[in-house]
Structures are given as C-alpha cells and as structure tokens.
Amino acid sequence: MSFVGLFLSGAVLFLNSLMLTGKAEAKSVGVFNVFVGVIQLIIPFYLILVSGQHHWELYQYAAIFLFGLTYLYVGVTALMGLDGKGLGWFCLWVAVIAVVYTVTAVIHFHDAVGAITWGMWAFLWFLFFLSNSLQMKIDPYLGMVAFIQSWVTLTIPSLLYFLGIWNTPVVHQIWLIVLIISIVYFCIGLFKLRLFVPFVYTEKQ
C-alpha cells in the first residue's frame, strides 16, 4: 500500500479514535472520513488502470480499497446517523481479508513487520465489528487501540519512509519491538476490560 495512503489513513484513524472516546464530534470526523475515503478510492482505480495488471500489483492496490471503503462507510454512517450494524459486518469481512494479507506477508514476502501490522489491522477491524454489529460496550478500548495504531502502524512509518530511513535494518528491528510492545499493551487492556467489566459482551442499552 502506498505510504501516502498510509499517511492519510493515520490522520483518519487518529480522528476516529478521538470520536470513539468522546473527544471529537461524530459528524465533524465523518466529513474527513468521506474526504479521505473518496481519495483512497480514486487513487487505486487510477493505479490499476496504468499498471501492468500483474496479480501482485493488483494485490497491493486492492489493499487501498479496504481502507478507502471503510473510511467512506464510517463517514456516511456518521453524517447520516445510520445504524452501524452494516458497517460492522463489512468490517468483519475486511478483517478476514486482512488475515489473508497477514499470512501472505509471512509466507510470500517474509516481512515480519508487514505481517504484524496487517495482523493488528485485522484485530482493529474485528473490534469495529464487535462494537457496531454485536453492540458490545468496547468503544473506550476500541478508541485506545485505534489511537495507538494510528501512530505505530500508519503515521510514524509513513514519516520514516518519507525521510528515507524506513527500509533500513535498524529501523525495522526497532519497529518490530514497537509493534510487539503495542500488542502486549492491547492484550493487557483486553484482559482488564474482561476482568473489570463483566458485562462487556452484553448488548448496549
């Protein structure tokens, strides 16, 4: 996926995390979701048209659609005040696709950082499914996960790429540690959520 797309995704996910934690108004954030969502639909269409149509090229460009469609769906849902269950089921579908990208990053590309990143995104999309379709009371936790991922999987890697140091072995080793620490933190938060909020898996009132 293009690092420019990752950079924009970082901004959207950051705002969405603030919306989930009640620090930003939904319709205001929805406007930015729609804006970036449209951009991330137009760009891959263009890239596919001018590409050599090799299956790995299409594989990479298709990933951009996953983000673009999600942001567009979130934005329209927020702006129009729609029920979020459809969005949640879509996020479940995307989460499954993200698992495929995770496995491919390991088996074909031998990319540990890429695999962990895709795995974290799959987890995030799955949380959106739990919150929207199953109406689970996990928005504070979901917002925390989204906030951290907006920086460690999107914004900072993009900035490091723009600075020309992302592909260096040292940075990759450091970032592997950063991602693992983030996952451990997510697991601790999930454990606390289940331990201290016994009805987390019940439907929202």
C-alpha positions as CSV (number, residue, x, y, z in Angstrom):
1,M,0.0,0.0,0.0
2,S,1.2,3.5,-0.8
3,F,2.9,5.3,2.1
4,V,0.9,8.4,1.1
5,G,-2.2,6.4,1.6
6,L,-0.9,5.2,5.0
7,F,-0.2,8.8,6.0
8,L,-3.7,9.9,5.2
9,S,-5.1,6.8,7.0
10,G,-3.1,7.7,10.1
11,A,-4.9,11.1,10.2
12,V,-8.3,9.5,9.8
13,L,-7.7,6.7,12.3
14,F,-6.4,9.3,14.8
15,L,-9.6,11.4,14.5
16,N,-11.8,8.2,14.6
17,S,-10.1,7.3,17.9
18,L,-11.0,10.7,19.3
19,M,-14.6,10.2,18.2
20,L,-14.8,6.8,19.8
21,T,-13.5,8.2,23.1
22,G,-15.9,11.2,23.0
23,K,-13.3,13.8,22.3
24,A,-14.5,14.7,18.8
25,E,-18.0,15.1,17.3
26,A,-19.0,12.3,15.0
27,K,-20.3,14.3,12.1
28,S,-17.3,16.5,12.0
29,V,-15.0,13.5,11.9
30,G,-17.3,11.9,9.4
31,V,-16.6,14.7,6.9
32,F,-12.9,13.9,7.0
33,N,-13.6,10.2,6.7
34,V,-15.6,10.8,3.5
35,F,-12.9,13.1,2.1
36,V,-10.0,10.6,2.6
37,G,-12.3,7.7,1.6
38,V,-13.0,9.2,-1.8
39,I,-9.3,9.9,-2.3
40,Q,-8.5,6.3,-1.5
41,L,-11.0,5.0,-4.0
42,I,-9.9,7.2,-6.9
43,I,-6.1,6.6,-6.4
44,P,-6.2,2.8,-6.6
45,F,-8.6,2.9,-9.6
46,Y,-6.0,5.1,-11.4
47,L,-3.1,2.9,-10.4
48,I,-4.8,-0.2,-11.6
49,L,-5.6,1.4,-15.0
50,V,-2.0,2.4,-15.6
51,S,-0.5,-0.8,-14.1
52,G,0.8,-3.8,-15.9
53,Q,-2.1,-5.8,-14.4
54,H,0.3,-8.2,-12.7
55,H,-1.6,-10.1,-9.9
56,W,0.8,-8.8,-7.2
57,E,0.3,-5.2,-8.4
58,L,-3.5,-5.7,-8.1
59,Y,-3.0,-7.3,-4.7
60,Q,-1.2,-4.2,-3.4
61,Y,-3.6,-1.8,-4.9
62,A,-6.7,-3.7,-3.6
63,A,-5.4,-3.1,-0.1
64,I,-6.1,0.6,-0.6
65,F,-9.7,-0.1,-1.3
66,L,-10.1,-1.8,2.1
67,F,-9.2,1.4,3.8
68,G,-11.0,3.8,1.4
69,L,-14.3,1.9,1.6
70,T,-14.0,1.6,5.4
71,Y,-13.5,5.4,5.8
72,L,-16.2,6.2,3.3
73,Y,-18.7,3.8,5.1
74,V,-17.8,5.3,8.5
75,G,-18.1,8.8,7.2
76,V,-21.5,8.3,5.6
77,T,-22.8,6.4,8.6
78,A,-21.8,9.2,11.0
79,L,-23.1,12.0,8.8
80,M,-26.4,10.4,8.1
81,G,-26.9,8.9,11.6
82,L,-27.3,5.4,10.2
83,D,-27.4,2.2,12.1
84,G,-23.9,0.8,12.3
85,K,-24.6,-2.9,12.0
86,G,-24.0,-2.9,8.3
87,L,-20.7,-1.2,8.8
88,G,-19.8,-3.7,11.4
89,W,-20.4,-6.7,9.1
90,F,-18.4,-5.0,6.4
91,C,-15.5,-4.6,8.9
92,L,-15.7,-8.3,9.7
93,W,-15.3,-9.1,6.0
94,V,-12.3,-6.8,5.8
95,A,-10.8,-8.3,9.0
96,V,-10.9,-11.7,7.3
97,I,-9.2,-10.3,4.2
98,A,-6.6,-8.6,6.5
99,V,-5.8,-12.0,8.0
100,V,-5.0,-13.3,4.4
101,Y,-2.7,-10.3,3.9
102,T,-1.1,-11.2,7.2
103,V,-0.4,-14.7,6.2
104,T,0.8,-13.6,2.7
105,A,3.3,-11.2,4.3
106,V,4.8,-14.1,6.2
107,I,4.8,-16.8,3.6
108,H,5.4,-14.9,0.4
109,F,7.1,-11.6,1.4
110,H,8.9,-12.8,4.5
111,D,8.0,-9.5,6.1
112,A,7.7,-9.7,9.9
113,V,6.8,-6.0,10.3
114,G,4.3,-6.1,7.5
115,A,2.7,-9.3,8.9
116,I,2.3,-7.9,12.4
117,T,1.0,-4.6,11.0
118,W,-1.7,-6.4,9.0
119,G,-2.5,-8.6,12.0
120,M,-3.0,-5.5,14.1
121,W,-5.3,-4.0,11.5
122,A,-7.3,-7.3,11.3
123,F,-7.7,-7.0,15.1
124,L,-8.9,-3.4,14.8
125,W,-11.5,-4.2,12.1
126,F,-12.7,-7.1,14.2
127,L,-13.2,-4.7,17.1
128,F,-15.3,-2.4,14.9
129,F,-17.4,-5.5,14.1
130,L,-17.9,-6.3,17.7
131,S,-18.8,-2.7,18.6
132,N,-21.1,-2.0,15.6
133,S,-22.8,-5.3,14.7
134,L,-22.8,-7.1,18.1
135,Q,-23.3,-3.8,20.0
136,M,-20.6,-4.7,22.6
137,K,-19.6,-1.9,25.0
138,I,-15.9,-1.7,24.0
139,D,-15.7,1.8,22.5
140,P,-13.2,3.2,25.0
141,Y,-11.0,0.2,24.4
142,L,-11.5,0.4,20.7
143,G,-10.6,4.1,20.7
144,M,-7.4,3.3,22.6
145,V,-6.4,0.6,20.1
146,A,-7.3,2.9,17.2
147,F,-5.3,5.8,18.7
148,I,-2.1,3.7,19.1
149,Q,-2.4,2.1,15.7
150,S,-2.9,5.4,14.1
151,W,0.7,6.3,15.1
152,V,2.6,3.0,15.2
153,T,1.2,1.4,12.0
154,L,0.4,4.4,9.9
155,T,1.6,7.9,10.7
156,I,5.2,7.3,12.0
157,P,6.1,4.5,9.5
158,S,5.0,6.9,6.7
159,L,7.1,9.8,8.1
160,L,10.1,7.4,8.4
161,Y,9.6,6.4,4.8
162,F,9.4,10.0,3.6
163,L,12.6,10.6,5.5
164,G,14.2,7.7,3.6
165,I,15.1,5.6,6.7
166,W,12.1,3.2,6.9
167,N,13.7,0.4,4.9
168,T,16.9,0.3,7.0
169,P,17.5,-2.8,9.1
170,V,17.9,-0.9,12.3
171,V,14.6,0.9,11.9
172,H,12.9,-2.4,11.1
173,Q,14.3,-4.1,14.2
174,I,13.2,-1.2,16.3
175,W,9.8,-1.1,14.8
176,L,9.3,-4.8,15.3
177,I,9.8,-4.2,19.0
178,V,7.4,-1.2,19.0
179,L,4.7,-3.3,17.4
180,I,5.2,-6.2,19.8
181,I,5.0,-3.9,22.8
182,S,1.8,-2.4,21.3
183,I,0.3,-5.9,21.0
184,V,1.2,-6.7,24.6
185,Y,-0.4,-3.4,25.7
186,F,-3.6,-4.3,23.7
187,C,-3.7,-7.7,25.4
188,I,-3.3,-6.2,28.9
189,G,-6.1,-3.8,28.1
190,L,-8.4,-6.5,26.8
191,F,-7.7,-8.6,29.9
192,K,-8.6,-5.7,32.2
193,L,-11.7,-5.0,30.1
194,R,-12.9,-8.6,30.6
195,L,-11.9,-8.7,34.2
196,F,-13.4,-5.4,35.5
197,V,-16.3,-5.0,33.1
198,P,-18.1,-8.4,33.4
199,F,-20.9,-7.3,31.0
200,V,-18.6,-6.2,28.2
201,Y,-20.0,-8.8,25.9
202,T,-23.6,-7.9,26.6
203,E,-25.6,-5.7,24.2
204,K,-25.5,-1.9,24.6
205,Q,-28.6,-0.5,26.2
